[in-house]
Amino acid sequence: MPKVNRHEGPVDEKGIGSRIRDIRKRRGLTQVELAQKLGIEQSLVSHYERGAVRIHGSLVAKLASILKVSSDELL
C-alpha cells in the first residue's frame, strides 16, 4: 500500500476570523445579531473574529449557512 504524505499546516485563526468579520459586515450584521443567530454570546463572536479562539467544525457550517457562503469561503 503506498504511503500518503499529508501536510497539515497550522490553522490560520486570524485569517478565518478576518473573513468572518468582513462577510458579517457585508451582510449588515452586528456581532450581537450574529451571536443571537448562532446561540452564543457576543464576546465569543469577538474572540472568533480576532482569531483568539479556534472555531469548531459544526460552528463553521452554521456560520456559513447564516452568512450565506460556503464553508470553504470562511476557511
Secondary structure, DSSP 8 states (H G I E B T S, - for coil): ------------HHHHHHHHHHHHHHTT--HHHHHHHHTS-HHHHHHHHHTSS---HHHHHHHHHHHTS-HHHH-
